[in-house]
Amino acid sequence: MGAQWGDEGKGKVTDLLAEQADVVVRFQGGNNAGHTIVRGDEVYKFHLVPSGILYPGKLCLIGNGVVVDPRVIIGELDELRRRGVDTNGLRISANAHLIMPYHLLLDHEGETKLGKLQIGTTRRGIGPAYADKAARLGIRVQDLLDEKILKQKIATALEPKRQSLRPYAKDPSLDLHTMTEDYLRYGHRLEPHIADTQRIVWDALDSDGLVVFEGAQGTLLDIDHGTYPFVTSSNPIAGAACVGAGVGPRDIDDVWGIAKAYVTRVGAGPFPTELDGETGERLREAGHEFGTTTGRARRTGWMDLVALRYAARLNGLTGLVITKLDVLTGIDPLYAAVRYLGPEGSRFDEFPYHQSILHKARGDYVELSGWHEDISGARRIEDLPQAARDYLDFIAEHTGVPIVMVSVGPERDQMIWTEAARRLQKVA
């Protein structure tokens, strides 16, 4: 799970866990997410395909909770095949909902109309697709395989949108016949991958297999529990894995939260520990903080332990993975927010539920010693400078969650597995 505002490095962690997993499942979000994985000189950028796809024959599922743009998934598969990656293990839930051309247009139009009040969506049609799903006007992956049903559902979904789509009345992508033909063609391409994905997960669990559920975005972007309305349109928290993949809560043994050693967020919304000056820019450049999907520069800030404690409780975290610890090298001192300061001297030890407070909150910091040694070669906690170990201990102490992995660079082998990981996970 992302334990911050997304972009924490979940793809790299999933890729490492997937090596020993039987099944990897993506369970929410759409191609507004992006995971970057570095394998030697090769860099892979995923938007819908689960990170485990780089292991030949690995079962990688796109669950029913995901919204799928068929053009994007076909493009990803074509690119992977071009690079020699075996994609035969990909399965897409027949119950997953589709992103349609009108969803992209409505997303763009909605953001434009908001002007200065824009939420900062990726304009990929994610929100409108989830809105249609809730309104029972959604079109599902299985509908790609039945021309009559597909055409009828598109016509039904378009009808209440006529007024909103008037500026695009002449857009050829909105022609009913053209849209039906295009999506039937997508269905033909994707048919070998369409499956009853929850049954695959059940079979793996019944055989005592290891299933990794891969989240997209992060806890603070959750539509119910995040910084609404500056959130995504799905639930990127642990409980949503059950809904978006079709499993019961007792099927989940461990919940690992991924958090950067500092904090970033993309788009608008409150950010209590944001850095606007030279240090913020240094973090952005050193951490290559630009969106995988959009290329947008990410906002940067100090570690926010108030928000991280909130994420730990909300997800029931059993372990924390701290990524990009190496980015902090050379910054001395370091700061971590242990509470928030609000208007008129108010103090908040817990994450505020009221948006007016959160928008005005600023971090109340503890100063910690930094380090200057190169840590990119560290492979054990003991290899880290004492200041780096103290920083990690401070995070674990204030969240009450053991640290299971620490990333000290972008490569797969630049990951420290702690003793806590060996106790919690049989894959360690």
N, C-alpha and C positions, 0 to 999 in steps of 0.2 A: 504494500500500500504506500502511496505517496503520503508522507506525514506533514507536508507543507503545502505550498501552492503549485505543486506539480514541478516537472523538470528536475526531479531529484536524482535521477540515474537508475530508475526502476528497470530499464531495459537491460543494462549491464548485469544487474543482480539476477534478474530472471534468466538471462543467458547462462550464468554460472550454475544456477540451481537446475536449469533444464537438462544439463548434461546427465544427471542421475534420475531425472523425472520420467515417468511413463507418459504423462499428458500435461500439456501447458494450455491454459484456458484464459483468453481475454474475455472479460465479462461485462464491460460497460464502455460508454464513450463512442467516439467515431474517429474519423481521420483528422479531427482537431488535435489529436495526440501525436506525439512523435518520440520514438526511442532511437538513440544512436548507439551502435555497438562497434567497437574497434577490435578487429582480429588481425594482428600484425600490421601489414600495410593496407589492409582492406577496411574500409569504413562503410557500414550499412546503416541506412536510415529507414526505419519502419514507421508506418502510420496506422495500419490495421493488422498486419500479419503479426502474430505472437513472436516474441524474441527467440523461442526455441527452434524456429524453422531452420536455423543454421546447422542443426544436427540431422544428418540424413535419415529420413524415415520417421522422425519424431512426430508423434501425434500432436498437432497444434490446432486448437479449436477457437473459433470466433463464436461466442455464446449468444444466446437469444437476447441478452441485454444490450448488445452493441447495435448501433445504427450503421449500416453499410452503404457506402457509395460504390456501386459495382464497377464504375470506371476506375476508381482509385485502386480497388483490390486487384483488378485485372492488370492494371499498370504495374503494381508491385510484383505480382507473380511473373509477369513478362520480364521485368528487370532482374529478378532473382534467377530465373532460368537462363537469361543471357549471361549471367555471371557464374553459371554452373552450379547453382544451388538446387537441390532436390526439393520440390514443393509438393510432392505426392502426399505428404502427411497432413496437409491443411484440410480442415473440415469447417464448414460454415453452417450455423444453425438454420434450419428451414424456417424457424420462427423469428429470426432477427429481422428488424425492420429496415427498409431501404430509404436512402436519401434520393429524392427525385429532383429533376431540374428546377421545379418551382420552389423547392425548399431553399436552394441556393439563392434564387432571386429574392425570395421573401426575407431571408437572412440579411442580404445586402441592403435591401430597401429599409428594413427595420432599423439597422444600425445607422444608416444615413439620416433617417428622420430624427433620430435622437440627438444628432449634432454633438454639442459639448457634453451631453449626458451619456454618450456611448458607453456600453458595457465593455467593449474591447473583444468581441467574439472573433473567431478566426474566419467568419463568413463562409463556412463550409456547409451550411445547411443543417447543422446538428440540432439546434434548438427547434426549428420548425418541424424537423422529422420526429423528434420526441413529442412535440405538441400534437401532431397528427396521430401518433401512437396512443396518447392519452385520450384523444377525441374519437378514437376508434375509426379513424380515416386512414390509418397506416397501410402501407403495402409491404408485404413480407417477402423474404427471399423465396419461399416456396411458390409465390404467385408468378415468379418468372417462368415457371414451367407449365403454365396454363394460360394460353392466349386470351380466351374468353373472360376468365376471371380477372386477368391483368388489365385488360382494356376497360372493363366495367368498373373496377376499383379506381383506376386513374380518373375516369370521368366523374365518379362520385366525389373523389378527393378534390378535384379541380373546382367543382361547382361553387362551394362557399368561398372560394378564394378569388373569384372573378374580379371583384372590385379592387382588391389589393394588388392584383396582377395587371391592372389596366395599363400602367406605364410600359408593360412588356408584352402588350397584346400582339405585336408583330414578331415577337421572338420565335424563330422556327423551332426552338427546343420545346415550346409549349404546345405544339401541334399534337393532337391526340394520337393520330396515326403514326407520326414520326416517333413519338415517345414510346408507344407500344412496340414498334418494330425494333427500336434501339434496345429496349430492355429485354425483349425476347432474345435478341442476339447475345446480350450479356448473360442471360440465363443459360443459353447453349454453352457458352464458354465456362460457366461456373458449375454446371450440373454435376461433373464428377466430384466436386468438393462439397456439395450440399448434403447434409446428413442430420440425423437425430443426435445432436451433440450431447445432450444430457444423458442419453443412454450410454454413450461412450464413456462419459465420466463415471457413471454408476458402475459400469463393468470394471473399470480400473480400480475403483474404490473397493468393490466387492472382492477383487483379487489381491487386496492389500497392496495395491500399487501406490506410487507417489504422484500426486496431482498438484501442480503449481498453478494458482490462480493469480493472473497478472492484472494489476490495476492500471488505469490510465489517469492522468491529471493528479490531483492531490486532495487531501481531506478538507483543506480550507476553501476548495472550489466546489464542495458538495452542495447540491441545490437545496438541501434541507438544513445542513449544519455548517455551511460555509459562510463567507462574507457576502450574503445575498444583497442586491441582485448581481453583484460582480462575481458570478460563479459559472460553472458549466451547467449543462442541462440534464445531468445524470447524477448518480450517487457513487462517487469514487471512494467508498469506505468499505471496510471488511464485510459488514452485513450484506452489502449489495452483491457480493460474490455468490451468495446463496440464491438470490433472485435471478441474477444475470447469467448463471450457469446451470441452475436447476438442481441444487443440492441442499441438504439440510444443515443447520448450524452445527450439529454434532459431527459432521464430516470434516470440519476444519480443526486441525490440531495446533497449528502455530500461525501467528499473524506477525509478520515482520514489517515494520515501518521504515521507509527509506527517507532520510533527511540529509540535506547538505550540511556541511560544517558551518555554513552561513545560510542566508535565506535569499531566495529570488521569487519574483512573481512577474507574470506577463499581463499586460492589459491594465485597465483601470481598477480602482478599489482601494480600500484602506491597507496600510502597510506600516505598522507601528515602529519597526526598526529600520526603516528605509534610510539609505545613505545617498545623499545627493552630490557630494563633492568628490575630491580626488580619490579617497579610499573606495567609494562605490564604483568609480570607473576602473580602478585597479582590479577589484574583484571581477568586474565584467570582462575585462580583457584577459586576465589570468585564467579565469574559469570558462572562457569562450561562451559567455552567456548570451547566446542568440538562439531563438527558437528553431527546433528541428523542422517543424511544419511550416512556420511562417517566416522565419529569418528575423523576426522582430527582436530588438535588444531587450533583454530582461532587466527589470529593476532589481537592485541588489541591496542587502542590508545585513546587519549583525544577526547572530543566532538569537532566535526568539523562543525562549524556554516556556513562556506562558502558552503560546500557541502549540508548542510541541507536547506539553503536558495534556492539553486539550485533545490533541490527536491521539495520544497514547490511550487516554481513557475511552474516547469515542470508538476506537478500533479494537480495544482490548489487546494492545500490543504485547507480545511475548518477547520481542527482540527489536533492537534498533540497528539499522545499517547507516553508518555515517559516511557520506561520499565527499569527494573533493577536499579532503583534509589538506592535501598538498597545496591547494590554492592559497591557504592562509600563511604559508611559509614566507617569512620576511616582514610580516605585519606585526608590529610590537609597539604597544600592547594590543590585546584583543578585548572585545567586549561581548557580553551576553546579557540579554534582557531577562530579568528574573520576575519582574512585575511590570504593570503599566501605570503611567501617570496620566490622569485625566484632567479636565478643566478644574480650576479652583483648588488645586492641590489634592484632588481625590486619587486614591491608589487602588489598583485592582490586581489581586494575586491570581485570580481566575480569568479565563477568557470571557470578555463581556458579551452578554447576549443581545444588548441593545445597540443597533447600528450607529446611533448618534454618538454614543460613547466611544465606540471602536474607531470611528472616523477621526476622532480628536485625540485618541490615545497615543502616547509615545513611550518608548521603552525606558525602564529604569534599570540601569546597567550595573553589572559587576565587572571590574577590570581584572583581566587575566594576563599572565605573561605569554608572550609569543615566542617563536623559535625561528632560527635562521638557517638551521641545518637542512640539507636536501633529504627529504624523507621518501622520495620516489622509489628507492630500493628496499624499503622496509617490508618485511614479510611476516614479522611477528610484532606483537605489541611492545615487546622488550627492545626492539630495534628503534623505536621512536624516541625522540628527545623527551626528557622529563616534562617539559612544558606542554608538549603535545599530549602526553599521557594524562597530565593533570586536566587538560581541556576536555578530553573524552570522559574522564571520571566525573567532572563537574556536570556534564550533560546527563550521564547515567544517573547520578545522584538526584538531580532535580526533576527528572522524569520518572524515576522509579522503574526504569526498563533497562535490562542489560544490553550492552552493545555486542552484537554478534559478528559484525563485519565492518571493516574500515577500508575505504578506498583511498589510495595514495597516488593515483594516476589513471589515465584513460584505458590502459591495456588490461586484458583479462587477468594477467598474473599480478597486477598491481593492486591486489586485494588481500587484506589481512583477515584471516578467520580467527576469532577469539575462542577461548575455552568455553565461553557461554554458548557459542554456536555449536560446538561439539556436544554439549549437553542437550541442546534443544533440537538439533536436526540430525537425522541419521545420514544425510547426504554429505556432512562435513568430512 
